[in-house]
Amino acid sequence: MKSIYKSPAGERAIKERYQAFLKYWPVPNQQLRVPTDAGETFVIASGQPNAPPLVLLHGSGFNSVSWMGDVATWAQNFRVYAVDIIGHPGFSAPTRPRYDSDSYAHWLNDVLTSLGPGKYSIVGISLGGWIATDFAIRRPDRIERLVLLCPGGIGREKISMLKLLLIILPLLAFGPWGRRKAMQIMLGGEALPASRAARAVTDFMSLISRHFRHNLAKVTRFEDEALGRITRPLLLIVGGRDAMIDSTETRNRVTTNIATAQIEYLADAGHALSGYTKIVDTFLRGM
């Protein structure tokens, strides 16, 4: 199997940068490595061990750094498990199952079984939203509440990952300006945050883009009947300026097929949402 990284040096650079980020995880945590049939999975556990469990699933081509701005809020009321998805540039196994199978649901169920019994709330963004949706359809007995942030597999894909990479990779050669421009294209054209922390994350994403082999396969599209099998409380948040996924179609299909859905449509937001932390926290707490 071809490596998910373009070179051993690139893999080291990504993992070293990731490890540096984890030193600044905003709350006390345990870093776990749990066994699954798809290989070892890296999980960052935060919050009180006896609090209701919450699983976080990041997007394609990234890792649990995605949640560093959210976890301090959510860990006040939940035992939060930020999971590195297999086959992506984190510390989990490089395994890449087919999307048109039950493999990801089987993997996630293995993760939850290792973490403990019972129902879990899940927050997933982009690819993580697709995995969360797939899991909720296949394993409804393990779902408490579901939060989907710009999820894949519901609205149509506006641009393939291959075409997106062909657009943005040449920009990375133009230094900081090119990296910012590439991120703006990926995220929907909105202005990028100017904080030091936001710039560090953007630079990390650029590093990943240079050294990581993205999975170019398309996620499967969920049929109406499958979406209708989701009966647990669900919060959908989408951005109207999402450059990657048709958020209007996502909103409409969820509205039509999932009776329990609550929807936040942010007309001026792109694929990388911001400002959702407290909205999600309120929903997860059932308030």
C-alpha positions as CSV (number, residue, x, y, z in Angstrom):
1,M,0.0,0.0,0.0
2,K,1.3,3.4,-1.0
3,S,2.1,5.6,2.0
4,I,-0.4,8.4,2.9
5,Y,2.6,10.7,3.0
6,K,4.7,11.8,0.1
7,S,8.0,11.2,1.9
8,P,9.3,10.0,5.3
9,A,10.7,13.5,5.9
10,G,7.2,15.0,5.2
11,E,5.6,12.5,7.6
12,R,8.1,13.5,10.3
13,A,7.5,17.2,9.8
14,I,3.7,16.8,10.1
15,K,3.9,14.6,13.2
16,E,6.4,16.9,14.9
17,R,4.2,19.9,14.2
18,Y,1.2,18.1,15.5
19,Q,3.0,17.0,18.7
20,A,4.0,20.7,19.2
21,F,0.3,21.7,19.0
22,L,-0.7,19.1,21.5
23,K,1.6,20.6,24.1
24,Y,-0.8,23.6,24.1
25,W,-4.1,21.6,24.3
26,P,-6.2,24.0,26.4
27,V,-7.4,21.7,29.1
28,P,-5.9,18.8,31.0
29,N,-6.1,15.6,28.9
30,Q,-5.1,12.0,28.4
31,Q,-3.7,10.8,25.1
32,L,-4.9,7.3,24.4
33,R,-4.2,4.8,21.7
34,V,-7.1,2.4,21.4
35,P,-7.2,-0.9,19.4
36,T,-9.6,-1.4,16.4
37,D,-9.8,-3.9,13.6
38,A,-8.6,-1.1,11.3
39,G,-5.5,-0.4,13.4
40,E,-4.6,1.7,16.4
41,T,-6.5,4.9,16.9
42,F,-5.3,8.1,18.7
43,V,-7.8,9.8,21.0
44,I,-7.4,12.9,23.2
45,A,-9.6,12.6,26.2
46,S,-10.6,15.8,28.2
47,G,-13.1,16.6,30.9
48,Q,-14.4,14.6,33.9
49,P,-14.3,10.9,33.3
50,N,-17.9,10.4,34.7
51,A,-19.4,13.2,32.5
52,P,-21.6,12.3,29.5
53,P,-19.4,11.2,26.6
54,L,-18.8,13.3,23.5
55,V,-16.8,12.2,20.4
56,L,-15.3,14.8,18.0
57,L,-14.5,13.8,14.3
58,H,-12.4,16.2,12.3
59,G,-12.4,16.8,8.5
60,S,-10.4,15.3,5.7
61,G,-6.7,15.9,5.5
62,F,-6.4,17.2,9.1
63,N,-6.5,16.0,12.7
64,S,-7.8,16.8,16.2
65,V,-6.1,20.3,16.2
66,S,-9.4,21.2,14.6
67,W,-11.0,21.2,18.0
68,M,-8.5,23.3,20.1
69,G,-10.8,26.3,20.0
70,D,-13.9,24.3,21.2
71,V,-12.7,21.7,23.7
72,A,-12.4,24.0,26.7
73,T,-16.1,24.9,26.5
74,W,-17.4,21.4,25.8
75,A,-15.1,19.7,28.4
76,Q,-16.9,21.7,31.2
77,N,-20.0,19.4,30.8
78,F,-18.8,16.4,28.8
79,R,-16.1,13.8,28.7
80,V,-14.7,14.8,25.3
81,Y,-12.9,12.4,23.0
82,A,-11.2,14.0,20.0
83,V,-10.5,11.1,17.6
84,D,-7.9,11.1,14.9
85,I,-9.6,9.5,11.9
86,I,-7.7,6.6,10.4
87,G,-5.9,7.3,7.1
88,H,-5.4,11.0,7.8
89,P,-2.4,13.1,9.0
90,G,-2.7,12.4,12.7
91,F,-1.4,9.6,15.0
92,S,-4.0,6.9,14.0
93,A,-3.3,4.0,11.7
94,P,-2.8,4.9,8.0
95,T,-5.7,2.6,7.0
96,R,-8.1,3.8,4.3
97,P,-11.3,1.8,4.1
98,R,-13.7,2.2,1.2
99,Y,-16.5,4.7,1.7
100,D,-19.1,2.4,0.0
101,S,-19.0,-0.1,2.9
102,D,-19.7,-0.3,6.6
103,S,-16.0,-0.1,7.4
104,Y,-16.0,3.4,9.0
105,A,-19.0,2.6,11.1
106,H,-17.3,-0.7,12.2
107,W,-14.1,1.3,13.0
108,L,-15.9,3.9,15.0
109,N,-17.9,1.3,16.9
110,D,-14.6,-0.3,17.8
111,V,-13.3,3.0,19.1
112,L,-16.4,3.5,21.3
113,T,-16.3,0.0,22.6
114,S,-12.7,0.7,23.7
115,L,-13.8,3.9,25.4
116,G,-16.8,2.5,27.2
117,P,-20.4,1.3,26.9
118,G,-23.5,3.3,26.3
119,K,-24.6,6.1,24.0
120,Y,-22.4,8.9,22.7
121,S,-23.0,12.3,21.3
122,I,-21.0,13.0,18.2
123,V,-19.8,16.2,16.6
124,G,-18.4,15.8,13.1
125,I,-17.2,18.4,10.6
126,S,-17.0,17.7,6.8
127,L,-15.7,14.1,6.4
128,G,-16.2,13.7,10.1
129,G,-19.8,14.7,9.6
130,W,-20.1,12.0,6.9
131,I,-18.7,9.4,9.2
132,A,-21.0,10.6,12.0
133,T,-24.1,10.4,9.7
134,D,-23.1,7.0,8.4
135,F,-22.7,5.8,12.0
136,A,-26.0,7.2,13.1
137,I,-27.8,5.4,10.3
138,R,-26.0,2.1,10.9
139,R,-25.7,2.2,14.7
140,P,-28.6,4.3,16.1
141,D,-28.4,2.4,19.4
142,R,-25.1,4.2,20.2
143,I,-26.2,7.8,19.4
144,E,-27.3,10.3,22.0
145,R,-27.2,13.5,20.0
146,L,-25.6,14.4,16.6
147,V,-24.0,17.6,15.4
148,L,-23.1,17.9,11.7
149,L,-20.9,20.9,10.6
150,C,-20.8,21.2,6.8
151,P,-21.1,17.4,6.5
152,G,-20.3,15.5,3.3
153,G,-22.6,13.0,1.7
154,I,-25.9,15.0,1.9
155,G,-25.5,18.0,-0.4
156,R,-23.7,17.7,-3.7
157,E,-20.0,18.1,-3.9
158,K,-19.2,21.3,-5.8
159,I,-15.6,20.5,-6.6
160,S,-13.7,17.2,-6.3
161,M,-10.7,17.0,-4.0
162,L,-8.4,16.4,-7.0
163,K,-9.6,19.6,-8.8
164,L,-9.3,21.6,-5.5
165,L,-5.7,20.4,-5.0
166,L,-4.8,21.3,-8.6
167,I,-5.9,24.8,-7.8
168,I,-4.4,25.4,-4.4
169,L,-1.1,23.5,-4.5
170,P,0.6,25.9,-7.0
171,L,-0.4,28.8,-4.7
172,L,1.7,27.3,-1.8
173,A,4.9,28.2,-3.7
174,F,4.1,31.9,-3.2
175,G,4.9,32.1,0.5
176,P,2.5,33.5,3.1
177,W,0.3,35.3,0.5
178,G,-0.1,32.1,-1.5
179,R,-0.9,30.0,1.6
180,R,-3.6,32.5,2.7
181,K,-5.1,32.6,-0.7
182,A,-5.2,28.8,-0.9
183,M,-6.9,28.6,2.5
184,Q,-9.5,31.3,1.4
185,I,-10.3,29.2,-1.7
186,M,-10.7,26.1,0.3
187,L,-12.8,27.7,3.1
188,G,-15.2,29.7,0.9
189,G,-13.5,33.1,0.3
190,E,-14.1,34.5,3.8
191,A,-11.3,36.5,5.4
192,L,-9.0,34.4,7.6
193,P,-8.7,35.2,11.3
194,A,-5.7,37.3,12.0
195,S,-4.7,35.9,15.4
196,R,-1.4,34.2,16.0
197,A,-3.1,31.0,16.8
198,A,-5.2,31.1,13.6
199,R,-2.1,31.7,11.5
200,A,-0.4,28.8,13.2
201,V,-3.2,26.5,12.2
202,T,-3.3,27.8,8.6
203,D,0.5,27.2,8.3
204,F,0.0,23.7,9.7
205,M,-2.7,23.0,7.0
206,S,-0.3,24.3,4.4
207,L,2.4,22.0,5.7
208,I,0.0,19.0,5.5
209,S,-1.0,20.0,1.9
210,R,2.6,19.9,0.8
211,H,3.4,16.5,2.4
212,F,0.2,14.4,2.7
213,R,-1.4,12.3,0.0
214,H,-5.1,13.3,0.2
215,N,-7.7,10.6,-0.3
216,L,-9.3,11.5,-3.7
217,A,-12.2,9.0,-3.4
218,K,-15.6,10.5,-3.1
219,V,-17.8,9.8,-0.1
220,T,-21.0,8.0,-0.9
221,R,-24.2,10.0,-1.0
222,F,-26.9,9.1,1.6
223,E,-30.3,8.2,0.2
224,D,-33.4,9.9,1.5
225,E,-34.6,6.6,3.1
226,A,-31.3,6.3,5.0
227,L,-31.4,9.8,6.3
228,G,-35.0,9.2,7.4
229,R,-33.7,6.5,9.8
230,I,-31.9,9.1,11.9
231,T,-34.3,9.7,14.8
232,R,-32.0,11.1,17.5
233,P,-31.8,14.9,18.1
234,L,-29.6,16.4,15.3
235,L,-28.1,19.9,14.9
236,L,-27.0,20.8,11.4
237,I,-24.8,23.9,10.8
238,V,-23.8,24.9,7.3
239,G,-22.3,27.9,5.6
240,G,-24.0,29.5,2.5
241,R,-20.6,30.3,1.0
242,D,-19.2,26.8,1.3
243,A,-16.9,26.3,-1.7
244,M,-16.8,22.5,-1.4
245,I,-20.4,21.4,-0.6
246,D,-23.8,22.6,-1.7
247,S,-25.0,23.8,1.7
248,T,-28.5,24.7,0.4
249,E,-29.1,21.2,-0.8
250,T,-27.7,19.8,2.5
251,R,-30.1,22.0,4.5
252,N,-33.1,21.1,2.3
253,R,-32.5,17.3,2.4
254,V,-32.0,17.3,6.1
255,T,-35.1,19.4,6.6
256,T,-37.2,17.1,4.4
257,N,-35.9,13.7,5.7
258,I,-34.9,14.1,9.4
259,A,-37.8,15.2,11.6
260,T,-35.6,15.7,14.7
261,A,-33.3,18.2,12.9
262,Q,-32.5,21.7,14.1
263,I,-30.8,23.8,11.5
264,E,-28.5,26.8,11.5
265,Y,-27.9,28.2,8.0
266,L,-25.1,30.8,8.1
267,A,-25.4,32.6,4.8
268,D,-22.0,34.4,4.9
269,A,-20.0,31.5,6.2
270,G,-17.8,29.1,4.2
271,H,-16.7,25.5,4.8
272,A,-14.6,26.2,7.9
273,L,-17.2,27.5,10.3
274,S,-16.5,29.6,13.3
275,G,-18.6,30.9,16.2
276,Y,-20.5,27.7,16.7
277,T,-19.0,26.5,20.0
278,K,-21.7,27.8,22.3
279,I,-24.5,26.9,19.9
280,V,-23.3,23.3,19.9
281,D,-22.8,23.3,23.7
282,T,-26.4,24.5,24.3
283,F,-27.7,21.8,21.9
284,L,-25.7,19.0,23.4
285,R,-26.9,19.9,26.9
286,G,-30.5,19.8,25.7
287,M,-31.2,23.4,26.5
